[in-house]
């Protein structure tokens, strides 16, 4: 009862209700919200803190920036969504706020397009060496059920393409990356696709700030060849899987294109099946099927593994507890 009353009190103020509506439409920084509302940053920050304390919004740190979005996993998250949906769509203040939000979105899109143009040649060069992405994606779609998946994590999300691909068939999806520029591109792509159930975060593949045994599917797509320690990256992915959850690794088979190491920062020139399945086994997973998609000259490999299901009656996450990593990227 107290949580509900506190949430209602927090929302019962014009600026804070406007903030709820805006953060339901997009993930926004304090600076962006300040521009939209036309209020001072300290004042907006105070309102945001009250909404976060009430469990109506969530705050995420990304370097020196902080982003806000409507809460998803709090006791008052459903209230937040109900309040937003109750605001009339023809309300003049709300309409003006959303018009200003569109200006912010266009600015993001222009910045993302500029970054993509500046780096497109590098990406296209590598993509020309292997089978079309559409063929790889078609194989991946077979590995994730169309229904029943609640939580999916994409490690090294880049432009967010895997979230675009799987977002429509999962309840929640998170993509992590160490590049703020790539995350900006991913946010724009997800907004264009209307995937509000997907979010991206700045995080390291070796220390993902998500609880142990919290994910149904973990993807490591074209990232492992950048890893200093691929075994540790796979172990971290395994830690995050629920019992019965699936790890999917997509990367290159062994090759001899040395210039990918010297010119494109690849740490590994592909992987042998035995190495990848060995790392999966060492992480407590049961390796599954392997697919090879030959290209010219690179072959794309898809390796899968599953976290063994717990015996009947045993609590999920019990044998994988990890008190050091319990914070959700909400």
ZIBELVEN-V142528 format. One line per field, one symbol per residue. ss: DSSP state (A for helix, B for strand, O for the rest). phi: phi as a letter, one per 40 degrees, with the letter a starting at -180 (. if undefined). burial: I if it has 9 or more other ideal C-beta (glycine too) atoms within 8 Angstrom, else O. A space follows every 50 residues. Layout:
ss=???
phi=???
burial=???
//
This chain:
ss=OAAAAAAAAAAOOAAAAAAAAAAAAOOBBAAAAAAAAOOOAAAAAAAAAA AAAOOOBBBBBBOOBBBBBBOOOOOOAAAAAAAAAAOOOOOAAAAAAAAA AAAAAAAAAAAAAAAAAAAAAAAAAAAOOOOOAAAAAAAAAOOOOOOOBB BBBBBOOOOOAAAAAAAOOBBBBBBBBOOAAAAAAAAAAAAAAOOOOBBB BBOBOOBOOOOOOOBBBBBBBOOAAAOOOAAAAAAAAAAABBBBBBBBBB BBBOOOOOAAAAAAOOOOOOBOAAAAAAAAAAOOBBBBBBBBBOOOOOOB BBBBBBBOOOOOOOOOOAAAOOOOOOOOOO
phi=.cccccccccccadcccccccccccacbcccccccccgbccdcccccccc ccccgcbbbbcbgccbbbaccbbbdbcccdcccccccdccccccdcdccc ccccccccccccccccccbcdccccccccbcdddcccccccccbdcbgcc bbbbcgcfcgcccccbdcbbcaabbbacbccccccccccccccgcccbab acacccaccbcdfbbcbbbbbfbcccccbdccccccccdcccdgcbbbbb accdabccccccbbgccbcgacdccccccccccgbbdbcbbbbcbbbcbc bbbbabcdccddgcccgccbcaccbbcccc
burial=OOIIOIIIOIIOOOIIIIIIIIIIOIIIIIOIIIIIIOOOOOIIIOIIOI IIOIIIIIIIOIOOOIIIIIIOOIOIIOIIIOIIOOIOOOOOOIIOIIOI IOOIIOOIIOIIOOIIOOOOOOOOOIOOIIOOOOIIIOIIIOIIOOOOIO IIIIIIIIIIIIIIIIIOIIOIIIIIIOOOOIIIIIIIIIIOOOIOOIII IIIOIOOIOIIIIIIIIIIIIOIIIOIOOIIIIIIIIIIIIIIOIIIIII IIIOIOIOOIIOOIOIOIIIIOIOIIIOIIIOIOIIIOOIOIIOIOOIII IIIIIIIIOIOOOOOOIOOOOIOOIOOOIO
//
